[in-house]
Amino acid sequence: MLYTISKADDSAQDLLENLELQTKDAVLLWQDGVNLTLKNLPLLKDMPALFALKQDVLARGLLPYYQQLAPKIKLIDLDELVSLTEIYHPQFAF
């Protein structure tokens, strides 16, 4: 399953805390969801496959933060996002 998270509010944090990910699951942070790393990096670091949309990271000025503190999060472009949707299904958007 592909979990796409586009929010960085308390409900998104609750979702992260309660996700029971399998090794075949992935999480994609995009839109405002890329801000989740600022408060929730410990929750994110143990996820099996974690991605963030690079253009959203760049738009929010978070690239240095992602490169230094969140190197496990793979930054992807839109073409790679399409590939993710082909690999991981179904999709759960939040």
N, C-alpha and C positions, 0 to 999 in steps of 0.2 A: 504494500500500500504506500502511496505517496501522500504525505501530509503537507499541505501548503499553508503557510501561516503568513498572513498579510497584516496582522495587527500586533501591537506591542502593549496592549493594556492588561489589566489584571486577569481578564478571562483567558487571554493567551497564556499567561503564566500558569494559571490553573490547569490548562490543557497540557502544557509541558510536564507539569508535576505528575499528571495522571496517565500519561501515555504509556502503554505497555508495548513497546516496540519489539518486533521480531527482527532477526538478522536480515530478513528480506525486505524490510521497510526502509523508507527514507523520509527525511524532513527537508523541506525547502522553505527558507526564509526569503520573503520578497516584500516589496512595498514597505510599509512601516514595520513589518515583521523583522527586518534586519536590525532594528533597534533592540530586539530582545536580548541580544548578546551583551548589551551594556549592563543589564541587571541579572541575567540568568546564565552566565557562562558555565558555572558549575553544573547546572541542569543539562546543558547542551553537550558538554564534553564527552559524555558516555554514550551518545547516540551512534548507532552503527553506520549510518550514512547521512551526512549533514551537508547541505548545500545552501548557498545564498546567491541571489541574483546580483551580479557584479554592478550593473548599472544603478541599482538601488543603493548599494553600498557606496558607490562613488557619489551619487547625488546627495547623500547625507554626510559626506566628508568623513566616512568611517574606514576608508581603506587602510590608513596606518594602524588603526586599532585592530582590524581584522588580520593584518599581516603580522603584527607583533603578539597579540594576545589570543587570537583565535585561529591559529594556523591549521587546525584540524577541519575547519569549515572550508569546503571547496567552493571557490567563487566560479560561477558559471555565467555564460551569456545566453541569449534567447534561443539560439540553435541547440545548445546543450539542454536547455529546459524542455524543448520538444522531445529530445531523446529520452529524458527522464520520464516523461509521460508515457513513452512507449515501453520502457523497462519496468516501471513500477505502476501497478494498477491494482485495484481501483484507486481513485484519488479522493481525498477528503480535504476540502478547502475550509480554512478557518480564517 
